[in-house]
Amino acid sequence: MNVPRWAKTPHTKRVPVRASLRQKILEVCDRKISEKGPAVGVSFYAFFANRNDDPELLMEAAEWWIRTHRLDHFEKAAKIRTMIEDMDLG
């Protein structure tokens, strides 16, 4: 099996995110890539409105982004999309 480079780092765990968050991440990444090209960056805040209407989901995204994968504030949307696509749904 061909394992992506990001999955080989020692801090990376394959922690699933809920289906609704997974879908939202894919939609936002697709839209950003379509609008601005494959080099566009995103932060986990891009997946949420400018209000804190679902703090548990926001914390789940932050946990996945920051603690689990130790990603930088901005990452390439294509990288995030690949990470989410490669993830087991549990």
Phi and psi in degrees as GROMACS dihedral restraints (atoms count N, CA, C in turn):
[ dihedral_restraints ]
;  ai    aj    ak    al  type     phi  dphi    fc
    3     4     5     6     1   -87.2    20    10
    4     5     6     7     1   108.8    20    10
    6     7     8     9     1   -91.5    20    10
    7     8     9    10     1   129.7    20    10
    9    10    11    12     1   -59.8    20    10
   10    11    12    13     1   151.9    20    10
   12    13    14    15     1   -57.1    20    10
   13    14    15    16     1   -39.8    20    10
   15    16    17    18     1   -64.1    20    10
   16    17    18    19     1   -26.8    20    10
   18    19    20    21     1   -78.4    20    10
   19    20    21    22     1   -10.4    20    10
   21    22    23    24     1   -89.1    20    10
   22    23    24    25     1   -10.1    20    10
   24    25    26    27     1   -71.7    20    10
   25    26    27    28     1   145.0    20    10
   27    28    29    30     1   -63.4    20    10
   28    29    30    31     1   -26.8    20    10
   30    31    32    33     1   -85.5    20    10
   31    32    33    34     1    -7.5    20    10
   33    34    35    36     1   -81.3    20    10
   34    35    36    37     1   130.5    20    10
   36    37    38    39     1  -124.0    20    10
   37    38    39    40     1   150.7    20    10
   39    40    41    42     1   -90.4    20    10
   40    41    42    43     1    79.4    20    10
   42    43    44    45     1   -95.7    20    10
   43    44    45    46     1   118.3    20    10
   45    46    47    48     1   -73.2    20    10
   46    47    48    49     1   152.6    20    10
   48    49    50    51     1  -110.7    20    10
   49    50    51    52     1   157.5    20    10
   51    52    53    54     1   -61.2    20    10
   52    53    54    55     1   153.9    20    10
   54    55    56    57     1   -57.6    20    10
   55    56    57    58     1   -38.9    20    10
   57    58    59    60     1   -66.1    20    10
   58    59    60    61     1   -38.3    20    10
   60    61    62    63     1   -70.1    20    10
   61    62    63    64     1   -42.3    20    10
   63    64    65    66     1   -56.6    20    10
   64    65    66    67     1   -47.3    20    10
   66    67    68    69     1   -63.1    20    10
   67    68    69    70     1   -42.7    20    10
   69    70    71    72     1   -62.8    20    10
   70    71    72    73     1   -43.1    20    10
   72    73    74    75     1   -61.0    20    10
   73    74    75    76     1   -45.6    20    10
   75    76    77    78     1   -62.0    20    10
   76    77    78    79     1   -43.7    20    10
   78    79    80    81     1   -62.6    20    10
   79    80    81    82     1   -46.7    20    10
   81    82    83    84     1   -65.5    20    10
   82    83    84    85     1   -44.4    20    10
   84    85    86    87     1   -62.0    20    10
   85    86    87    88     1   -44.3    20    10
   87    88    89    90     1   -59.7    20    10
   88    89    90    91     1   -45.0    20    10
   90    91    92    93     1   -63.8    20    10
   91    92    93    94     1   -46.3    20    10
   93    94    95    96     1   -63.3    20    10
   94    95    96    97     1   -43.2    20    10
   96    97    98    99     1   -63.8    20    10
   97    98    99   100     1   -42.4    20    10
   99   100   101   102     1   -62.9    20    10
  100   101   102   103     1   -41.0    20    10
  102   103   104   105     1   -76.7    20    10
  103   104   105   106     1   -39.9    20    10
  105   106   107   108     1  -122.2    20    10
  106   107   108   109     1    -2.5    20    10
  108   109   110   111     1    96.8    20    10
  109   110   111   112     1   171.2    20    10
  111   112   113   114     1   -68.4    20    10
  112   113   114   115     1   -14.6    20    10
  114   115   116   117     1   -92.3    20    10
  115   116   117   118     1     2.5    20    10
  117   118   119   120     1   -65.6    20    10
  118   119   120   121     1   142.0    20    10
  120   121   122   123     1  -102.4    20    10
  121   122   123   124     1   155.4    20    10
  123   124   125   126     1  -138.3    20    10
  124   125   126   127     1   157.1    20    10
  126   127   128   129     1  -116.4    20    10
  127   128   129   130     1   167.8    20    10
  129   130   131   132     1   -66.8    20    10
  130   131   132   133     1   -18.8    20    10
  132   133   134   135     1   -66.4    20    10
  133   134   135   136     1   -21.6    20    10
  135   136   137   138     1   -63.1    20    10
  136   137   138   139     1   -17.3    20    10
  138   139   140   141     1   -92.5    20    10
  139   140   141   142     1     6.5    20    10
  141   142   143   144     1  -133.2    20    10
  142   143   144   145     1   154.7    20    10
  144   145   146   147     1   -72.2    20    10
  145   146   147   148     1   170.8    20    10
  147   148   149   150     1   -81.5    20    10
  148   149   150   151     1    35.0    20    10
  150   151   152   153     1  -144.7    20    10
  151   152   153   154     1   154.5    20    10
  153   154   155   156     1   -95.9    20    10
  154   155   156   157     1    71.2    20    10
  156   157   158   159     1   -92.8    20    10
  157   158   159   160     1    -7.2    20    10
  159   160   161   162     1  -145.8    20    10
  160   161   162   163     1    75.7    20    10
  162   163   164   165     1   -61.4    20    10
  163   164   165   166     1   -31.9    20    10
  165   166   167   168     1   -66.8    20    10
  166   167   168   169     1   -40.8    20    10
  168   169   170   171     1   -68.1    20    10
  169   170   171   172     1   -40.2    20    10
  171   172   173   174     1   -60.2    20    10
  172   173   174   175     1   -43.7    20    10
  174   175   176   177     1   -67.6    20    10
  175   176   177   178     1   -35.3    20    10
  177   178   179   180     1   -62.3    20    10
  178   179   180   181     1   -44.5    20    10
  180   181   182   183     1   -64.2    20    10
  181   182   183   184     1   -43.3    20    10
  183   184   185   186     1   -62.8    20    10
  184   185   186   187     1   -43.5    20    10
  186   187   188   189     1   -59.8    20    10
  187   188   189   190     1   -47.6    20    10
  189   190   191   192     1   -62.3    20    10
  190   191   192   193     1   -44.6    20    10
  192   193   194   195     1   -73.0    20    10
  193   194   195   196     1   -48.2    20    10
  195   196   197   198     1   -91.3    20    10
  196   197   198   199     1   -55.5    20    10
  198   199   200   201     1   -79.1    20    10
  199   200   201   202     1   -46.5    20    10
  201   202   203   204     1   -70.8    20    10
  202   203   204   205     1   -47.8    20    10
  204   205   206   207     1  -108.1    20    10
  205   206   207   208     1    -7.8    20    10
  207   208   209   210     1    50.1    20    10
  208   209   210   211     1    47.0    20    10
  210   211   212   213     1   -79.0    20    10
  211   212   213   214     1   154.1    20    10
  213   214   215   216     1   -69.2    20    10
  214   215   216   217     1   166.7    20    10
  216   217   218   219     1   -56.1    20    10
  217   218   219   220     1   -47.1    20    10
  219   220   221   222     1  -111.0    20    10
  220   221   222   223     1   132.6    20    10
  222   223   224   225     1  -131.1    20    10
  223   224   225   226     1   159.3    20    10
  225   226   227   228     1   -64.2    20    10
  226   227   228   229     1   133.5    20    10
  228   229   230   231     1   -59.4    20    10
  229   230   231   232     1   -36.7    20    10
  231   232   233   234     1   -63.2    20    10
  232   233   234   235     1   -38.2    20    10
  234   235   236   237     1   -65.0    20    10
  235   236   237   238     1   -46.5    20    10
  237   238   239   240     1   -63.4    20    10
  238   239   240   241     1   -41.8    20    10
  240   241   242   243     1   -60.0    20    10
  241   242   243   244     1   -45.5    20    10
  243   244   245   246     1   -62.7    20    10
  244   245   246   247     1   -42.5    20    10
  246   247   248   249     1   -59.9    20    10
  247   248   249   250     1   -44.5    20    10
  249   250   251   252     1   -68.4    20    10
  250   251   252   253     1   -41.9    20    10
  252   253   254   255     1   -63.0    20    10
  253   254   255   256     1   -37.2    20    10
  255   256   257   258     1   -77.8    20    10
  256   257   258   259     1    -9.8    20    10
  258   259   260   261     1   -76.0    20    10
  259   260   261   262     1   137.6    20    10
  261   262   263   264     1   -69.6    20    10
  262   263   264   265     1   142.9    20    10
  264   265   266   267     1   -83.2    20    10
  265   266   267   268     1    -1.2    20    10
